[in-house]
Structure formats: C-alpha cells, structure tokens
Amino acid sequence: MSQPGSANGKHNGHSERTRVLVLFGGQSGEHDVSLRSAQTVMRALDPSRYDIVQVGITREGHWLTGGDPMAALTAESPLFQLGPNAAGNRAEVPVASEPTDALPAVMSGHVDVVFPVLHGPMGEDGTVQGMLELSGIPYVGSGVLGSAVAMDKAIAKTILTQAGIPQGRWIIVLRHEWERDPDSIAARIANEIGFPCFTKPANMGSSVGIAKVHDASELADAISQAARFDRRIVVEQGIDARELEISVLGNDDPVASVVGEIVPSREFYDYEAKYLDDGSELLVPAPIDPEVQTEVQRIAIEAFRALDLAGMARVDFFIERGTNRLFLNEVNTIPGFTSISMYPMLWEATGMPITELVDRLVSLAVERRRERRT
C-alpha cells in the first residue's frame, strides 16, 4: 500500500496518478442522493491525474468492491430511471459475490485518498470517519468530532449558541417523552416555540423527515414522521424568511463562496423540492446587498471553526423578511454534489469549477492528515 498522505501518487518510487477511493451509497435515507453526488464527483476527477476506485455500500450495509458497484446500486435506485427491466439489469451487473468487510475494502488497492460521498447517518456522522482514521489513509471532509457534532442538530445548535451564532428558537423532544405525555409536550411547543414551527429528526439530512407545522392539529403527525428516523426530534421556530446557502472550503483557514438563494417550489425546501421537482429556483448569486453577503460569509466561517470542521461544508441561513436579520439554520459536512446541488454551483459562481474544487478537496485531505501526524 502507498504511504498515507502520498497524494502525489507515487508508489514504489515511480510517479503515477493518485488513487482516489470514492465511497457512496450507504444505509441512510439519502442513499439515492449519494449515488448522484458520487457520479458527479467521479466525472470531475481528472483521469490524467487520478485513478478512481469505486466502493459502494448497499442499503443493508454490504460493501461492494468488485465489478461495477455504481451500476449495481443505481439499478435498484428509484432516482435512476431504468425502465421495467431494472431487476433484470441488476442481475447482469458484475459485483462482489460476497459482502466485503469495510476496513479491508478501504485498505486494499494502494489507495492514496478516500473521498466519502455518503449523506446522512452511517456515513456523514463520524462513523465512517472513525473507520477511516483507523485505516491511516487521508480522507476528504471533516473528522470524527466535527462530523458527529454537525450531524446532530441539537448538539450543533448548542455549540453554535455558545459561539454566539444567531439562530431561531428551538427545543429537543424525545420520542418516548412524546409517546408518554403528548399533551404536555404540545403545550411546551406552543409556549416556547409557537406556530408555525418545523419538526425534524436530530440526525438526518436532505430534509428527510421534516415537516412544517401550521398549528397544533398538525403536530402529532409531524412528530411521528420525524420519529421514524430518530428518537430525538428537533422543533424549530418557523421564520418568515428567504433561504440562503453558502459553501465553505478549507481546513484551519477556511474561505467562503458567494451566497446563493433557494426559492422552493413547495412551501419549504423538502426532499421532493430538492431532488424530484423541477420547480425550485436556485439563484446564484443571491440578490442580496453586499454587506449582507459579507455577514453571511463571516458567520459561516465562524460556524465552520466552532464545529471543528475540515474540507467542506454547506451552511444554510434564513434572512427574515422585513428585518433582514440572519439566522443560521444548519451545517452540512458532506453536501450534495448533484448537478443541481448548491455546494459546487456556488464555487463555480465564485470562480472555482468543479474539477478544481474536487482537486482542492483531495489536497485538503492530504494536508489535514499531514498536520495531524506532526
């Protein structure tokens, strides 16, 4: 195996292309989005500089290393339109006949850098990052701590509050508390948060399990929906606001992109609006005053540092109508890389095309590993 951190691609004293293991799929509700993101990343990796090693993770947690893992997983994905013979196509794809253990799959094949393109739990939350730390191979993105903290909305909000980052009102509700005494929980939400409000799983992304609650009559269904994905439910204040997003890149000295705006096709930017509908508008750059953009950039970088992030993050904001007050909504450590994803689009608008962006992310992974070893 090449020595960890050898992103110059040199093996046995000979100059070769850097071998990048792209890890995709996963067991979360964002499995399908991960496949699209990974395809974009792999297309962006310059074949004259990089050799790509594919490793896919099925919804059941099996690791696929042989044959064509991407083809095997997309054949089962509802986001990929393969027609009525999809099941037959799946059978013809040459994949590993037996599930592969995770660590040996990563450690084999003279890999220089791992690029995890895993969204949501069991991929973005520090679990895979811990395994990659054991491998000793540089990997793109935040480490164990930053990944775990940013993935848990309640913990992230607590840390960001301590850092003085502006946020809307929020509380955490445990599933068993709701099941035991829903009336008192509903009263607390009405008193402390008010309506409208949003309910969401503490650990999930891509707006999975999120609902807008207009009044108390909708609360039970909304909490039940969020509780399908997590035992901890975050309830947040509904703010009459525009939705802004910004991309951050770097390690100890991060920089921020221009700001973009989401104009959702639905009442809010849910999973369908992000990935299944074509009606949502992505305004890049956002039509905001320069001083607002500067403030969004400043807060995003502060949040990135407060959560001890590395590599990349997309930071989402609300800008309240009428007051222009900014509220940080959440931070995503492995943002989407699909063709309509804001993270690469914002860097493109800032002057960094996606080929340069993925190259920079690989370099940051090596840089971070080198700094941790000194």
N, C-alpha and C positions, 0 to 999 in steps of 0.2 A: 504494500500500500504506500501511496505517496505520503510524505510527511504532512501533518495537519498544518494548514496555513500556506501551503505551496500553491497559491493561486496563479503563479506564473506557469503552471502546468508542466513543470519539469519532473520527469521520472527517470531514475537510473542515470542521471547526468545528461539526458537528452531533452531538447526543447520540444514540447508537444502542446496541443491545445488543452485548456483547462477542462477537467471533467466535472460537470455540474449535475448532481443528482436532484431531479425535480420530483418532489413528493406531493401527491394530490389524492383527491377522493375524501376518504375519512368517514367517520361514523356519525357526524353531526347532521342536523337538518340542512346544512349548507353544502352537502356532498356535491350536488349538481353544479352549483356555482363554482366550486373549487375546480371542477373539470374544465369549465370555460376559462377560468383565470389561468390555469396551468397551460392550456393551449396557447394563450396569448404570450405568456412568459417564454415558452419554448420557441415560438416563432420569433421572438425578439432577441434571443441569444444568437449572436453572430456565429454561424457554422465554421467560419475560418478561424475563430478563436476558442470556441467551446465545443466539447463533445457532451451530449446530453444522455444521461442515464435515467430512465423512467422507473419510478416505483409508485404503484397505485395501491390504495387501501380501500377495500370494499366496505359497504355499509355494515357488514358483520364484523369488520375488523381484521379480515385476512389481507396479508400483504402480497401483492402480485409483482413479480420481478421478471419473469420470463415472457417471451413473445411480445405482445403489444398491450401493456396494461391500460393505456388510454382507450384503445379501441374496445377492450373488454368492458370497461366501465361505462363508456358513452353508449354502448349498445343497450345498456339497461336504464339509461337516464331519460326521464321524461322531458328534459330540456333539449334533447337532441332528437330531431325528427327523422327516424329511420324507417318509418312505414310499418305495415302489418307484419313484415317478416323479421322484425327486430330480434325475436327469440332465436330464429334460425341463424341470423348473422352472429349472434352472441356465441353460438356453439362452434362456429368456424374460426373464432379468434384464438390464435395460439398463445395461451397464458400458462403460468406455472401450474402444474397439475396438483400440487400440494401447497397449502398455506406456508408462507415463509416467515420465520421468526424476524421480528423487527430489527433488532440490533445487527445480526449477521447480514441482513439485507442492505443496511446502510454501510456497514464496514467493508463489504466486498466490492471489488471492481475498481480499485485505485481512484477513489473519489476525492476531489480536491475541496469542493464546497457543496453543501446541501442547500437547496432552495425550497423550503417548505411552503407550499401553496395550499394550506389547509385552513379553512374558515370554521370558526366555532369551536365547541368543546372537543376534546381529544385531538387537538391539532394546533389551536391558537392559544390555548390556556396554560401553557407551561408544561404539559405532559410530554409532548413530543420533544420540546426543547430540553427537558431533563435527559431524555434518552440521547439526544444529540450531544449534550455535554459529556456523557459517558463515552461517546464514540471518539471524542477528541478532534472531530472534523469541524472546520468553520461552517457556520450556517447563517443564512440570511434572516435578519429580523431581531426582535428583542429576545433577551434571555429568559430564564425561568421566572424570575421575580416579576419583571416588567410584564411579561405575557400573562401571568396568572392574575396580577393586580388589575391590569387593564381589562381583562375579560370579565372580571367580576364587577358589575356596575356599582354595586353597593360599596365595595371596598374602594374602588376608584373614586367614587364621589366623596367618600370620607377623606381620602388623601388630598383630593383637589380642593376640598373645602379648607383643609388645614393650610394649603398653599395659597389661599386667597383667590382662587379661581371662581368667577361668578357662575352660579348655577341656579336653576329653578328649585322650588320646594320639592322634597321627596321623602318618602319613608320606605322601609322594608317590611314586607308581610311574609310570615312563614306559612307554608301550605297547611300544616297541622293546626296553626292558630285560626286560620280561616275556617277550616272544617269544624273545629271545636266551637267557635263562637263568631259566626259571620256577622251578627248584628253589631257587636261592639267594634269589630274591625271596620265595618262600613261606616259607623258613626265617627270613628277616628279619621278615616279618609275624608269624610265630608268636612270635619272640623279643621284638620291640619293641611289638607291639600285642596279640597274643593273640586268643583266640576266646571268645565271638562278636565279630565285627567287622563293619563296614559298608564296602562299596566303592561309590564314586560318581564320576561324571565331575567333573573340576575345574571345568568351565564348563557348568552346566546347572541347571535349576530344576524345581519341581513334582515332585520325587522321581523324575524321569525317569532311567533307567539305574542306579538304586540297588538294591543287594541286601544282604540280611543273610546273613552267612557264619557258620554254626554251628560248622564245623570245617574242617580243611584239605582235605577231599574236595570241598567246595563252592567252593573258592577260584578254580579255573580258569574255571568257568562265570561266576562273578560278575565277575571282572576282564574277561573277554571281553565281557560285557554292557555294562559301563561304557566299555570301549574303543571301542565302536561310536559313541560320542558325543564322545569327546575322546581325544587322545594322552596326556593326563596324568590319572592316576587317583588319587583320594584314598582312603586306607584309614584308617578311624577306629575307635577303641576302642568296643566295644559296652558301653553303660552300662545297668544295670537301673534304669530311671528312668521318671518320668512326664514327659510332653511339655507344656511351657508355651510360649505365644506372647504377644507384646506388640506394640502398634503405637506408632510414634514419628512425630511430626509437627512440622515446623518447619525453620528454616534454622540460623542461628547460636545460637538459643536454643530448642532442641527440647524438647518435652514428651512424656510417655508416658501411654498409656491404662491402664486396668485390665488385669489379666493374665487370659488365658484358658487353658483346658486342652484338649488333644486326647486323646480316648480312641479310638484307631483300631479299626476293625472287623477289621483284619488284624494280622499280627504287628508291623508298623510302619506309619507313615502314608505309604504309597506312592501312586503316581498313581491307581490304582484306588480306593483308600480315600478319596482327596481328591475325586474327580470322578465316579466311576462307581457306587460303592456308597452305600447309604443308611444303613449300619450304624454308621458312626463317630459318636461323640458329641462335641459341641462345648460345653464347659462355660464359660459366661460369666456372671459372673466365675468364675475358678478357685477351687475350695475349698482355699485355702491361708491360712496365717497372715498377718496384716497386715504383719509385719516381713519376711516372705519377699517379698510383693508390692513393698514399698518397695525391697528389694535388687534385685529383677529390674528395676524401673524405673530404678534408679541405673546398673546395669551396661549396660542397653540404651542409655541416653543417652550413656554413656561410649563405647560401641562406635560409635554413630552419629557422634560427633565424631571418634573416632580414624580412621575411614574417610573422613572429609570428605564426609559425605552431606548431602543437602538435600531438602526437601519431605517425603518419606515414606520409611518403611522398616518392615518387619515383622521382629522379632528373635525367633528361636526358641531355647528353652532346654531343657535336661534338669534335672530335680531328682531326685537319686539317692535311691532308696528306702532307708530305714534311716538315712541320714545327713543328708538334706535339703541336701546340697551342690549348688550350682548350677554348671552348665557351659553356656556359650554354644555352641549348635550352629551356626547360620549366620544371615546377614542377607540379606534380600531387598529390593532397592531399588524394584522395581515389583511389589508384592504383588498377589495376586488380588483382584478386585473382583466376584466372582460372588455369587450370592445366599447361598452357604454359605461365603464367604471370611471368615477371621478379621479381616483388617485393618478393614473397615468395621464388622463386628459389634462389635469391641472399642471402637471410638469411639462407636458407638450406645449401648453399655452405660455409657460414660463421660459421656454426656450430649450427644454431638455427632451428630445424624442425618446421613445420607449426603449430603443436599442441602447442608448446612452444610459437611460435610467436603470435597466437591469444590470448593465455593466458596472455602474456605480454601486448598486446593491451588493453585488458579488465582492467588489473591492472592500466595501464597508464590513462585510462578514469576516474577511481575512484580517482586516485592520483590528477589529474588535477582539478576535481570537489572539492576535499577537500581543495586544495590550494586556489581556488577561493573563498571559503567560509570563509577562515581565515583572 
